[in-house]
Amino acid sequence: MKKANSFLGNEIVLGLLIALLSVLTAVASFQGALADGAQNDFEIKGMKNLNDGNAEYLTANQEITQDYSYYDNWYINQEINPEIADYFQVQFSDELLTSIKASGNENPFNEAYYTTKYELPNQYFEESDVNFETANNWNDRGDRLQLILTILAIGLAFAAWASLNREESNLRGFFSLLAIISLVTGLVVYLFFLPIVA
């Protein structure tokens, strides 16, 4: 017991502990700041995609409403007033013209028409989901790094308390042991339980 206490209270062991804990605390803090920055970047990208998707969705809705109006006027006038019908037909969107051609004018407002109309906003929404998911992953990494930082900082405090005690004191060895436990725990969490964000 005395040998273990003597080893744990050794100046070199304590100096090594303080140096390792200080460096690892700084590394965890730096990586945590990087994770927070990456999370923020992906949240901003996600919000931009979401805003662009909402704008494109509203635009698609307006174009669909116009297509319905033009199509109705064209349909009503095609036999009684072909010139007016032609005017409205020219106003059809490319998607409506493609749908009319593909369906033989049988229900041109079908699923394919809507899928094409909402293709761009749906792409933005999908990109937004991906960016928010990535931001969430960075947030998880940052939270875990914060835990590691806390564990290492506590270990650093134990090492500092150990160095304040006399070399023959039992508390010196005890605090040194707690610092070693904190170091090992922090390293285990860092090496095996820290999420990797691709």
Secondary structure, 3 states (H helix, E strand, C coil): CHHHHHHHCCHHHHHHHHHHHHHHHHHHHHHHHHHHHHHHHHHHHHHHHHHHHHHHHHHHHHHHHHHHHHHHHHHHHCCCCHHHHHHHHHCCCHHHHHHHHHHCCCCCCCHHHHHHHCHHHHHHHHHHHHHHHHHHHHHHHHHHHHHHHHHHHHHHHHHHHHHHCCCCCHHHHHHHHHHHHHHHHHHHHHHHCCCCCC
